[in-house]
Amino acid sequence: MHEAANGMHEAQTRETNRDDWRTLHTGTRESAARALRTDLLHAGITEADLSRRVTEAWAGSVVTVASTGRQFRVTRTVAAAPTVSLSDRGAS
C-alpha cells in the first residue's frame, strides 16, 4: 500500500465552535473522509454540492453550510513510519 510506505496518513474533521475548532473525527484519510461527507450531509449540504464541498475541505478550505452557518474543515498530518535500527533488533 502506497500510504504505508510513506507513513500513516491521519486526518481530523473539525467544526467551528465559536472561535475554536472542535475535533469531530480523527483517523485514517479514508475514515475521516467518510465522516466528513456524513457531517456535511447532516449539516445541510445538498447531494449535488457534496463532492465539490468535500474536495474544498480536503484542500484546506473552510466549508460553510449556507442554511445553518456551520463551518467545517479538515486538517491532515502524515505520521512518520516507525523505523527499527539493527541495534534495536539485538544485532551485534
Secondary structure in CASP SS format (residue, H / E / C, confidence):
PFRMAT SS
TARGET T0000
AUTHOR 0000-0000-0000
METHOD secondary structure of the structure
MODEL  1
M C 1.00
H H 1.00
E H 1.00
A H 1.00
A H 1.00
N C 1.00
G C 1.00
M E 1.00
H E 1.00
E E 1.00
A E 1.00
Q E 1.00
T E 1.00
R E 1.00
E E 1.00
T E 1.00
N E 1.00
R C 1.00
D C 1.00
D E 1.00
W E 1.00
R E 1.00
T E 1.00
L E 1.00
H E 1.00
T E 1.00
G E 1.00
T E 1.00
R H 1.00
E H 1.00
S H 1.00
A H 1.00
A H 1.00
R H 1.00
A H 1.00
L H 1.00
R H 1.00
T H 1.00
D H 1.00
L H 1.00
L H 1.00
H H 1.00
A H 1.00
G C 1.00
I C 1.00
T C 1.00
E H 1.00
A H 1.00
D H 1.00
L H 1.00
S H 1.00
R H 1.00
R H 1.00
V H 1.00
T H 1.00
E H 1.00
A H 1.00
W H 1.00
A C 1.00
G C 1.00
S C 1.00
V C 1.00
V E 1.00
T E 1.00
V C 1.00
A C 1.00
S C 1.00
T C 1.00
G C 1.00
R C 1.00
Q E 1.00
F E 1.00
R E 1.00
V E 1.00
T E 1.00
R E 1.00
T E 1.00
V E 1.00
A E 1.00
A C 1.00
A C 1.00
P C 1.00
T C 1.00
V C 1.00
S C 1.00
L C 1.00
S H 1.00
D H 1.00
R H 1.00
G C 1.00
A C 1.00
S C 1.00
END
